[in-house]
Every structure is written in C-alpha cells, then in structure tokens.
Amino acid sequence: MKLRWLIALAALTFLATLVLHAPAALLYSRQAAKAPADAVRLHGVQGTLSQGGFSALTVNNRVVLTDARWTLHPLWLGLLRLS
C-alpha cells in the first residue's frame, strides 16, 4: 500500500511539473479559439505557465495593458500568499 502512495505522489508531481512548464502560448491558443471575438484577448504570449508574459491585452479590440509579465510560485498558492 505504501508503494502505491509513493507512485501516485510521483505521478502527481510529474503532471504538475509538466503543466507548470507547458508553453503559455500553446495553452492560451487552445483556450482563445473557443472565446467570442469581443472577449478579453492576449497578444504575443511567451514563456511558460509558471513564468511568462504577453505584449498586449485587449478588451473589445481596444488595448488595455501592454508588456506584462507574471511569475507563479506554486508553494505560495498553498499558503494563500499573493505578491
């Protein structure tokens, strides 16, 4: 039984790492294809889900924000810490 828990924990850790290091542009393009045309859109997405950025954010085809970056610290989510 203990071995099963270790294998499950290793698999979950691997999947979490895989998602956090997935290309943000790939993940966003899959979601953006389903969104309506006048929705919030990101342009020039680069980096990964855990650390990346975008060149412009538009709402109803009007630029609202330019050159933004993000960094996600998964351990901070467990602590409910934002920065």
Secondary structure as a PSIPRED ss2 file (coil, helix, strand):
# PSIPRED VFORMAT (PSIPRED V4.0)

   1 M C   1.000  0.000  0.000
   2 K H   0.000  1.000  0.000
   3 L H   0.000  1.000  0.000
   4 R H   0.000  1.000  0.000
   5 W H   0.000  1.000  0.000
   6 L H   0.000  1.000  0.000
   7 I H   0.000  1.000  0.000
   8 A H   0.000  1.000  0.000
   9 L H   0.000  1.000  0.000
  10 A H   0.000  1.000  0.000
  11 A H   0.000  1.000  0.000
  12 L H   0.000  1.000  0.000
  13 T H   0.000  1.000  0.000
  14 F H   0.000  1.000  0.000
  15 L H   0.000  1.000  0.000
  16 A H   0.000  1.000  0.000
  17 T H   0.000  1.000  0.000
  18 L H   0.000  1.000  0.000
  19 V H   0.000  1.000  0.000
  20 L H   0.000  1.000  0.000
  21 H C   1.000  0.000  0.000
  22 A C   1.000  0.000  0.000
  23 P E   0.000  0.000  1.000
  24 A H   0.000  1.000  0.000
  25 A H   0.000  1.000  0.000
  26 L H   0.000  1.000  0.000
  27 L H   0.000  1.000  0.000
  28 Y H   0.000  1.000  0.000
  29 S H   0.000  1.000  0.000
  30 R H   0.000  1.000  0.000
  31 Q H   0.000  1.000  0.000
  32 A H   0.000  1.000  0.000
  33 A C   1.000  0.000  0.000
  34 K C   1.000  0.000  0.000
  35 A C   1.000  0.000  0.000
  36 P C   1.000  0.000  0.000
  37 A C   1.000  0.000  0.000
  38 D C   1.000  0.000  0.000
  39 A C   1.000  0.000  0.000
  40 V C   1.000  0.000  0.000
  41 R E   0.000  0.000  1.000
  42 L E   0.000  0.000  1.000
  43 H E   0.000  0.000  1.000
  44 G C   1.000  0.000  0.000
  45 V C   1.000  0.000  0.000
  46 Q E   0.000  0.000  1.000
  47 G E   0.000  0.000  1.000
  48 T E   0.000  0.000  1.000
  49 L C   1.000  0.000  0.000
  50 S C   1.000  0.000  0.000
  51 Q E   0.000  0.000  1.000
  52 G E   0.000  0.000  1.000
  53 G E   0.000  0.000  1.000
  54 F E   0.000  0.000  1.000
  55 S E   0.000  0.000  1.000
  56 A E   0.000  0.000  1.000
  57 L E   0.000  0.000  1.000
  58 T E   0.000  0.000  1.000
  59 V E   0.000  0.000  1.000
  60 N C   1.000  0.000  0.000
  61 N C   1.000  0.000  0.000
  62 R E   0.000  0.000  1.000
  63 V E   0.000  0.000  1.000
  64 V E   0.000  0.000  1.000
  65 L E   0.000  0.000  1.000
  66 T E   0.000  0.000  1.000
  67 D E   0.000  0.000  1.000
  68 A E   0.000  0.000  1.000
  69 R E   0.000  0.000  1.000
  70 W E   0.000  0.000  1.000
  71 T E   0.000  0.000  1.000
  72 L C   1.000  0.000  0.000
  73 H C   1.000  0.000  0.000
  74 P H   0.000  1.000  0.000
  75 L H   0.000  1.000  0.000
  76 W H   0.000  1.000  0.000
  77 L H   0.000  1.000  0.000
  78 G H   0.000  1.000  0.000
  79 L C   1.000  0.000  0.000
  80 L C   1.000  0.000  0.000
  81 R C   1.000  0.000  0.000
  82 L C   1.000  0.000  0.000
  83 S C   1.000  0.000  0.000
